[in-house]
Amino acid sequence: MGKKTIGIIIYANPDHYPPTINAIHLLAEHFDMVLIGRNQDLPVWEYPANVKVHRLGNYTSVREREQKSAITKIWEYINFVIKARLLIKNVSLIYAYDAFAYVAAYLCQQMQNRSIPLIYHNHDLSGQLFPLSSLSGWVQRGEKKWVHKADVVVFPSQERALLFQKLTDFQGEITIVPNFPRKSYFTENPNFQHIISQRLQKNTILLQGNISIKNSLLELINSLNYLDDFVKLKLIGPIEKQDKDLMIDLAIRNHLTERVKYYLPVPYRELASHTWEASLGVCLYKKADINHQTMGTASNKIYEYAACGLPVIVSDQPDYRANLGNEIWVRFADPDRPESIAYAVKDIFSNQEKYAQLCLAARQAFEEKYNYESAFSSLFAKIQYLVNCSTLAKN
């Protein structure tokens, strides 16, 4: 008897979401898979051979899709559901990422002549109620009405799960799966000890991911004024034009253009090479919304830094303290104060022997507990159970 098949639905490009990629790779070791996403932006990830990838709709960029009318978006969504229904007709379980995917998965399930176990994995939350004149408004209401039909609901942080329960009146159990990297992907660099000794000669602060003033971009640049001239800031990721203009202007006015280097986003498979070369990583979010305040287990970048043996500076907020307060490789800083950030940087760079200990501790913490294999294990057990139950019911 061959492997059972799981259907993965995400209403986006799955290549952009490392936790989704991690789950697919781990599940593909035990199941065949049908991966359904939208045909937006170029494919950049190579999935296992037993994962059949379907990118639905006409190719567009994310920005082009955002600019389309509400009516166009609704019709695109309807077509997505119709095509997805045919693609998942033989699966033993549906795993949906984001609210758009979950509502689509639920509708697909209802159009089948059998019951299919359904998992809903939500990453981010919005406290905003969208109007019914938008696709988001319809999806939001569908999510609230039908979420109790999910066999398992998953969030990357306990705080987001609690708020979700409040917003949707969901009374069921929620499984927490932090957004840790995959240990089998972030293997240890054989030259790790040599890399550590080289890092203090470069003194490079790395911010990877979304580059934004909400992520303390301006404060990071200003923190360089309190640090030695050889300390540099490296930025890798997407950035809005307005924020980029502010970044360039601030660097010029403070005579920091040679110390602030911005790089366009790189594919996820190339990101680790940049991280290994840096000296420390930063993950600083202002208190803009619930998602920014609950990054203690929801930010994959914190743990990608750790996977590459980097000390990390995070926001001095309750969620980060609760999850990382006992880690010696983590420093806390006020995301609104450049002096606080600079103080944390100085502390990390203050002693070569201590710095090496921090690097080793970060990598060890990743290997022992902050990896996706560990985080995903309890959910995987539930998936196996649901697939087996589905198979028995089908037979």
Residue, then its C-alpha position, 0 to 999 in steps of 0.5 A: m500500500g502506498k503513502k496516504t496523501i495530504g492536501i496543503i492549501i495556502y492562498a499565497n506563494p508557499d515559497h515565501y513562508p519558511p514555517t510552511i516549507n518546514a512542515i511540508h518537508l517533514l510531512a513529505e517524509h511520511f505522506d505524498m502531498v498536493l500543494i496548492g497555492r496562488n501563482q504569484d511571484l516566481p517559484v524559488w523553492e524546490y520541494p521533495a519529489n512526492v510533493k505535487v505543486h499547483r500554482l493556480g490562476n494567472y501569474t502576477s506579482v503580489r503588488e499587482r494583485e493588491q491593486k485589483s478591484a474587489i470584484t476581480k479578487i472575489w472572482e479569482y477566489i471563487n475560481f481558486v476554490i473550484k480548482a482546489r476542490l478537484l485537486i484535493k478530491n483524493v486526499s486523506l487530510i487538508y492542511a490550510y494556512d491563513a484564513f483565505a486558505y481555511v475558508a477555501a478548504y472548508l468549502c472544498q470539504q463541503m463539496q466532497n461526498r465524504s468527510i475529510p479531516l481539516i487543519y487550520h494553521n493561522h500565522d497572523l491576526s488582524g483586529q480590524l473588521f473588514p467590510l463586506s465590500s471586500l474579499s477580506g470581509w467575506v473571508q473573515r466572517g466565513e472564518k468566524k462561522w466555520v472555524h469550529k469545524a476544524d479538527v485542529v487549529v494551530f498558532p505560533s504563539q499562545e498569546r495570538a491563540l488566546l486573542f483568536q479565541k476571543l475574536t471568533d468565540f472559538q471554544g476548541e483546543i489550539t495547538i501551539v507550533p512555534n516558527f522555529p527553523r528546521k534542524s535538518y536544513f540548518t546543519e552546523n557549519p563545519n568551520f563554525q569555530h573559525i567563523i566565530s573568530q572571524r565575526l569579531q573582526k567584521n562586527t556586522i549587525l544583521l537584520q533580515g526579513n521585512i525592513s521597516i520603521k516598525n522594525s526599528l529601522l531608524e533606531l538601528i541606524n541611529s544606534l551606530n552613532y553610539l558604536d565604534d566606526f567599524v561596526k556596520l549594519k547589514l539589511i536584507g529584505p523587502i522595504e517600502k519606498q517611503d521607508k527606504d527614502l527615510m533610511i537613505d536620508l538618515a544615513i546621509r545626514n549622520h554620515l553613516t552611508e558606508r556603515v549601512k548596507y541594504y540588500l534586496p531580498v534573497p531566496y530562503r535557500e541563500l539566506a543562511s549563508h548571509t547569516w553565518e557571515a554576520s556577527l549578531g542578529v536583531c529582531l526589534y519590533k515596536k508595539a504596533d499591533i498584536n503580531h509585533q508584540t507576540m514575536g517571542t515564538a512567532s518570529n522565525k528570524i530569531y531562531e534562524y539567527a540561533a541556528c547559525g550561532l548568532p547572539v540576538i537582540v530582541s525587543d524588551q517586551p513581556d512576550y520576548r522576556a517570557n520566552l527568551g529571558n533565560e537564554i544567555w545568547v539573547r539581549f533585550a533592548d528598547p526598540d524605541r531607543p538607539e542608546s538601548i540598542a547600542y548598549a546591547v551591541k556593546d555588551i555582546f562585543s565586549n569580550q571575545e571569549k564571552y562572545a564565543q560562548l554566546c555563539l555556541a550557546a545559540r547553536q546548542a539551544f537551536e539543536e536541543k529545543y528551538n527547531y521545527e522537528s521538536a515543535f512540530s512533533s505533537l501536531f504530527a502525531k495528531i495528523q497521523y491519527l486523523v489520517n488513519c481515522s480518515t482511511l478507516a472511515k473511507n474503507 
